[in-house]
Amino acid sequence: MYEIGRKKGTVSFKISANGKTGKVAVAGDWNGWKPEPMKKQKDGCYAATLEVTPGQHEYKFILDGNWIPDPDVTNVAVNAFGSLNSVAVVK
């Protein structure tokens, strides 16, 4: 899940890791697909707030090395590898 952050130019990403205890990250076209670590929250989800420029951006979560689209977002795009990227619209 993503939502526009409280601070202008930021986006908050959140995902339930379903019991995963390894590394959780988010990556997207705004940073050249470099995985950004996410921090475990009290509710067991992982979250990160990142600076993202306005526009339409594709992204994926990385759970223990596996790249997955955001399970809470229906706005997706097919990437060059034939799999799906989630799409965030940042205004």
Secondary structure, DSSP 8 states (H G I E B T S, - for coil): -EEE-SSTTEEEEEEE-TT--S-EEEEEGGGTT--EE-EE-TTSEEEEEEE--SEEEEEEEEETTEEE--TT---EEE-TTSSEEEEEEE-
